[in-house]
Amino acid sequence: ELARRFKEEGVNITANSLHPGSIITNLLRHHSIIDVMSRTLGRLVLKNVQQGAATQCYVALHPGAKGVSGKYWSDSNLYEPSAKAKDAELGKKLWDYTLDLVAA
């Protein structure tokens, strides 16, 4: 919805969504057993912080992403979003709902 609004208003700003992936963080540091397990097993399947930031950096800085707007990115690649993500009416409802939340 934001990308559509930018385009409609002639604003030269891109708006995309992305999935950074599952990242090892210190969010569970106060839950020692779970933290140890997630850090031990997580090293095998989760991204580190630098890997988790790669897609955001790519979309923001890479010439290959310049001018691309209203798309979905994951692992520094364009992906086809779900049917709900492409539903313009649902996007408008989410926009309006968000405005209501912010105004409250």
C-alpha positions as CSV (number, residue, x, y, z in Angstrom):
1,E,0.0,0.0,0.0
2,L,2.8,2.4,0.8
3,A,4.6,1.7,-2.5
4,R,1.3,2.2,-4.3
5,R,0.7,5.6,-2.5
6,F,4.2,6.7,-3.3
7,K,3.8,5.9,-7.0
8,E,0.3,7.5,-7.1
9,E,1.7,10.8,-5.6
10,G,4.8,10.8,-7.8
11,V,7.2,10.4,-4.8
12,N,10.6,9.0,-5.8
13,I,10.9,6.7,-2.8
14,T,10.8,2.9,-2.8
15,A,9.0,0.8,-0.2
16,N,9.5,-3.0,0.0
17,S,9.0,-5.8,2.5
18,L,11.5,-8.4,3.3
19,H,12.2,-11.4,5.5
20,P,15.6,-11.3,7.2
21,G,15.5,-15.0,8.1
22,S,15.8,-16.6,11.5
23,I,18.7,-15.0,13.4
24,I,20.7,-15.9,16.5
25,T,20.1,-13.1,19.0
26,N,20.4,-12.6,22.7
27,L,16.7,-12.3,23.3
28,L,16.6,-15.4,25.4
29,R,19.7,-14.5,27.5
30,H,17.6,-14.5,30.7
31,H,16.3,-18.0,30.1
32,S,19.6,-19.9,30.5
33,I,18.5,-23.4,29.4
34,I,16.6,-22.2,26.4
35,D,19.4,-19.7,25.5
36,V,22.1,-22.4,25.7
37,M,20.0,-24.8,23.5
38,S,19.1,-22.1,21.0
39,R,22.8,-21.0,20.7
40,T,24.0,-24.5,20.4
41,L,21.5,-25.9,17.9
42,G,20.9,-22.4,16.4
43,R,24.5,-22.2,15.1
44,L,23.6,-25.1,12.7
45,V,20.4,-23.6,11.3
46,L,20.1,-19.9,12.1
47,K,21.8,-16.9,10.6
48,N,24.3,-14.7,12.5
49,V,23.6,-11.0,12.8
50,Q,25.6,-10.0,9.7
51,Q,23.8,-12.6,7.6
52,G,20.5,-11.4,9.0
53,A,21.2,-7.8,7.9
54,A,22.4,-8.8,4.4
55,T,18.9,-8.5,2.7
56,Q,18.1,-5.1,4.3
57,C,21.5,-3.8,3.2
58,Y,21.1,-5.2,-0.3
59,V,17.7,-3.7,-0.8
60,A,18.8,-0.3,0.6
61,L,22.2,-0.1,-1.2
62,H,22.6,-2.4,-4.2
63,P,22.2,-1.0,-7.7
64,G,20.2,-4.0,-8.6
65,A,17.5,-3.0,-6.2
66,K,17.4,0.6,-7.3
67,G,13.9,1.7,-8.3
68,V,12.3,-1.6,-7.3
69,S,9.3,-0.9,-5.1
70,G,6.3,-2.8,-3.7
71,K,8.1,-6.2,-3.8
72,Y,9.0,-8.9,-1.3
73,W,12.7,-9.8,-0.7
74,S,14.3,-12.7,1.1
75,D,18.0,-13.8,1.0
76,S,18.8,-10.8,-1.2
77,N,16.4,-12.1,-3.9
78,L,13.0,-11.1,-5.1
79,Y,10.3,-13.6,-4.1
80,E,6.7,-14.0,-5.1
81,P,4.6,-12.9,-2.1
82,S,1.5,-14.7,-0.9
83,A,-1.9,-14.1,-2.4
84,K,-2.9,-12.1,0.7
85,A,0.2,-9.9,0.4
86,K,-0.9,-9.1,-3.2
87,D,-4.5,-8.3,-2.3
88,A,-4.8,-4.5,-2.8
89,E,-8.1,-4.3,-0.8
90,L,-6.5,-6.1,2.1
91,G,-3.5,-3.8,2.0
92,K,-5.9,-0.7,2.1
93,K,-7.7,-2.2,5.1
94,L,-4.4,-2.8,6.9
95,W,-3.3,0.8,6.1
96,D,-6.6,2.2,7.5
97,Y,-6.4,0.0,10.6
98,T,-2.8,1.1,11.2
99,L,-3.9,4.8,10.9
100,D,-6.6,4.1,13.5
101,L,-4.1,2.5,15.9
102,V,-1.7,5.4,15.6
103,A,-4.4,8.0,16.0
104,A,-5.8,6.3,19.2
